[in-house]
Amino acid sequence: MTTDRDLHAHLIGQQGSRADLNTPVLVLDVEVLDRNIAAMAALIAAKGIALRPHAKTHKSVDIALRQIAAGAVGVCCAKIGEAEALNEGGVTGILITSPVAAQRAIERLAALAGEAEGLMAVIDHPDVAARIDAALGAANARLDVIIDIDPGIARTGVASAEAAVALAKVISASPNLEYRGVQFYCGSQQHIESYADRRAAIVERTVYLQSVIAALADAGFAPAIVTGSGTGTHRIDLDLGVFTELQAGSYVFMDKQYLDCDLTGDGGEQPFEVSLCVDARVVSANHDGLVTIDAGYKSLSTDGGVAVVQRGAPETAFFAFMGDEHAALFAAGIGAQLGPGDPVSLTVPHCDPTVNLYDSYHVVQDDTLTDIWPVSARGRAR
């Protein structure tokens, strides 16, 4: 099978070689990426807390190592497969943020605990805690664990302060588990577009989080780590000062969902820039008001609205999916402005699932391909 490296390695270092990439292709501007990493690192450091960015966004060893080099204490992973892939690449300080419950996955977790430096995982049920403890005993390993707290969406996490205390007691009585703290990720609040509305929602949820922390502390289980937050609420959570570490992830790329949000509340520019895009090409231009491009459902996420033009076509052009392999750009006179083969760059609707559609990042600087990075954990989500 022909790989991205087979297709494009010869273009690395050639001036302007981005224009010669086969499309659709995932493109990453490394200078913008590094500015985003530095901006978040500086913001977190100024508050004196830790950053453990979520690697489900990028699924990349290369990007994770850049984040750690900039000061992150590690990264988060959504699933055991992501953690295995990043550990293989030398990434340390991994927190698995979704419960690991299936027996085979628990056995993999126990094996990983024996080799991965600084590994942690969340737990939200006493029965699972017992199964993980037994697997760790069989593997002669120990594991630091975090209690996942349901922020109100009923997806994962203990459902009450009483349940959190009960689980902490089980963990503390387990010889191979070490209780470290709590996780509280308000996912449904991240994309509330109004800063004032988002802040009000997070303040209300933080009051609940503080009540759980107080109950744990009263029972002798004060959490050393309080982890959570995201790109949408990072400023709010920093101001509220409850978290000891933040899990923001999408800030490295930015996408339409976050560009539609007021992230700072001060009326200024977005604090992070768009570093990621999908490059496509016009494949048909036979109508005055639309052209067809080679990026459809198989090239872009569909859960976050639609892509928007970054360059190569009028910014006002309306994007519409036209099938698995195609989409249309609608604008007055666009059929006369663009012809078959012309390049178009798109800001993606939702970065995480878009990245998961590709094998590689095509890393560019000043429109020159400088490297090809694998999406290391693609296909490793289980």
N, C-alpha and C positions, 0 to 999 in steps of 0.2 A: 504494500500500500504506500502510495506517495504521501510523504509528510510535509508539513509546513517548511521544515528545514530543507527538505529536498527541493521544494519549489523556490525557496527564497534565500538560501544561505549565500548564494553568489552575489546577492544584492547588498549584503552587509558592507557598509563603508562607502558605497557608491553615492556620490552627491545626488540628491533628489530622488533616490531610489524608491521612496514611498509611492511614487506615481506608477511604478512598475509592478506593484504587488497584485497578485491574483485576488479577486474579490468574490464574495464578501470576506472581509478580514478584520480581525480585532486589532486595533492600533492603540498604542500607549505612548503618550508623550512623556519621556522620562524626566525632563526638566520640570514640567508641571507636577508630575507625581512627587518628585522630591520636595518641591515647594509645599505641597499639601501635607506631606509627612512632617516636615519641619514646623509648619504652622501649628498643627495639632500638638506636636511634642512640646513646643514652647508654651502653648496655652495651658496644657496640663501641668507642666513643670512649675509654672508661675503660681499654681494653686497648691503645690506641694503634695500632690497625690500621684497615683500611678496610672499608666495607660497600658491596657491589654487589648489591642484592637482586634476586631473580629475578622478572622481570615476566611470566613465563608464568603465574604465579598470577593476576594481575589483568588483564593485557593492556590496561592503561589509561594513557593519557598523563597524565590528571589525578592518578592515584595516584603514578605515577613521578615527576612533578614535585614532589609533596609529599615524597617520600622524598629526593630530591636537595636540596630546600630544607632538610631536616632534617640534612643532612650526608653523604648517600650520594655516592660518587664517580661513580656512574652506575647502570646496571641491567644485568641479564642478560636475554637473549632466547633462546628455544629454537630458533627458526628464522629464516630470512632475512626472511620476510613480517612477522613480529612486529617485527623491527628496522626494516624500512622504515616501518611504520606509526608506531612511536614516534619515529623520526627526523623524520618529517613533522610531528609534534606538538612538536618542539623539544627532545626528550630527547637528552642527550649522554652520552658515556662508556658506550656500549653494547658488551657482550660477547656474541657469539653462541656458545652453549655446546654446540651439536651440530655435528658436522662438516658442512660444505657441500661436497657432492661432485658433484652432477649439473651438467653443463656449463652449462645455462641458469641455474641457481642461482648458479654461480660467476661468470657474467657479471653477474648482478644484484649480487653481493657486490662485484665490482670497481667497478661504477658507484656503489654506496653508499659505498665507501671514498673516493671522490673528493669526497663532500659531507658525510659524517657526522663530526662532531667527536668524536675519541677512540674511534673504532670499533676493536674487536678481534674476532678470531674464533679458534676452536680448529681445530687440524689433528691428525690421527692417522695419516696415511699419506704417504709421500714422493711417490707419484704425484699425489696431490691437491695437495700443496704445489707441485709443478711446474706443474699446470694453473692453480692460483690465481695463481702468479707470472706466468705468461704472460698471463692475462686482465688482471691489473693493469698489465702493461707496455703492453698494447693500449689501456687506458683512461688511461694516464699517471697512475697512482695508486700509492700504497704502502699497506701494511696491517701493523699490529702483530698478531702471532699468538702463541697459547698452545698448547703441546703438551698434548693430552688424554691422561691416563693411565687405563687400565682399572683400576678399584678391585677387580676380581674378579668382576664380573657378566657380562663378555664382551659388553657392549652396544656401547660405543664406547671408543676409547682404545688407545694402544700397550700391548702385552702384556708388556713387560719393560723393565728399565733399559737394556739394550743397544739395544732398538728406540727408546727415547727419545733416546739419544745419537746414534744414526744419523739420526734425523729432525732433531734440532737441527743437525747438520752440513749437511743438505740445505737447511734454512731459512736458515742463515747464509750459504750460498753463493748464495742467491736474491736478485737485486738489488732486488726490489720487496717483499720480506718482511722484517720486523723481529722477531726472537725476543724475547719478553718474559717467558716463564715457563711454568708448568704449571698444569693443572686436575686436580682429584681430587675427584670427587663420589660419595660413598658413599650412593647412593639407597636400596639395600635395607636399610640400617641405620637410616634415619630414623624408622621407625615401630615399632621394637622397644619394647614398652611399658615394660619394666623399665629404669630408669636404669642399674642396675649391669650388666645384660646388654648394654645399648647401649654403655656406656662400654668394657666389655671388648672388644667387637667393633671399636670405633673405635680403641682403643689398638693392637690387632693390625694393623689396616689402616694406621695412621699410621707404624708401624715400617717397613712396606713403602714407603710414600711417602717416608720419610726416606732409604731406601736408593736410590731413584731420584734424589732430589735430590742425594745424595752423588755418584752416578755422573756426573750432569750437571756438577756442580761440578768433579770431577776432570778432566773432559774440556774444561773451560774454558767451560761453559755454565751457571753458577750462575743459577738463576731469580730475577729481580727480583720477580716476582709468583708467589705460590702461592695459588690461588683454589679455593674449593669450600665444603663444609659446607652445612647446611640448618637449618630450624627445629628438627628433632628432635635434632640433635647440636651446636647452636651453643654451648651452655655447655661441653660436653666439648672441642670444638675450640678454644675460647678458652683453656681451661685448659692444653691441650697445647702451644699456642703455635707451631704450625708454619705455619699459614696467615697470609698477609699481608692477605687480604681474605676476607670471608664472603659467600655467595650466598643466605642464607636468604630465603624468599619468603612462605610461608603464614602467618607470624606476623602479617601485617597483618589477616588475616581470622579465622584459626583455624577448624578443622572437627572433626568427630567423630574422625577418625583421630588428630589431634594431641591432642585433649582426652582420649583414652584413654591417652596417654603421660605418664609422669612426666618432665617436661622439665628439672627442676632437681636432683632427687635429694636435696632437703633436707626433703621432707615438707610444704612450704608450698603456697600456692595457685599456680595456673598463672600464669606471668609475663605472659601476654597474654590479652586478653579476646576474646569472640566479637563481631565487628563486622558479619559478613555473615549473612544468612539469606534463605530463600525464604518469602515470605508466600503463603499459600494460603487457601482458604475451604472450608467444609463445603458439599457439594452434595447430599448425601443423608444422612438420619438416621432410618432406618426400623427399626433394630434396637437393642436395649438395649445390647449390648456392643461396637458399632462404629459409626463414622461414616465416610463417604467424602469425601475432599477432592480438589481439582482439581489435584493435582501428582503426576504419575507419572513414567514413564521419560523422558519428554521434558523434564522440569523439574528433575531431580536426577541427579547422577552415580550410577552403580550399582557402581563398582569399590571403594568404601570402606565397605561395609556399608550401613546404612540411616540415614535422617535421624532426628533426635530432636526431640521437642517443645521449643521454646524458651519459648513462651507461648501462651495461648489455649485450651489443653487440659491435662489432667493430665500432669505431667512423666513419670509412669510409663506413659503410653499407649505401646503398642507399634505401631511403624510397619511397614506391609507394602505393597509395590508391588502394585497391582491392574490394571496395564495401562499403555498409553502415556500416558493423560491422568489417571489416578486412582491414589490410594493409600488405604489404610484406616488408621484409628487405633483400636486395640483397648484398651478399658478397661472395667471393670465400671461400668455405669450411664452410659456416655458418651453413649449415644443420647438420654438424657433431659436431660443437661447442655448439649449443643450442638444447634443446629438449623441448617437450611439457611441459608447466607449468613454464618454466624459465622466470624470470622477465626482463623487458626492460623499461628504463625510457627515455622519449622523451621530448626534448625542442620543444615547440609549435611554429607553423608558425606565428600566430598572436594571441596575448594573449586575447584581448577584446572579440572577438566572440567565442573563445574556452571556456573562463570562462562561457559565457552565456549558454553553453550546459550542465552545471553541477549544481547540487543543493547545493554542499558543497565543502569546502576546507578541505582536510585532512592534518592537520598541524603536521609537524614532526620536530624532533630535534634529530640529530645523529641516524636517521633511526628508531626512536621510535615515534609512534603516541602520540601526547600530547593533541590534542583537535580536534574538528570538528566544523568549522565555517560555518554558512549558507552563501550562495550567496544571500544576503538579498534582492536585487532588481531584482533577476531573475524573468522574467515574468511580471515585473512592468515597462517596457519601455514606455508604452503608456501614 
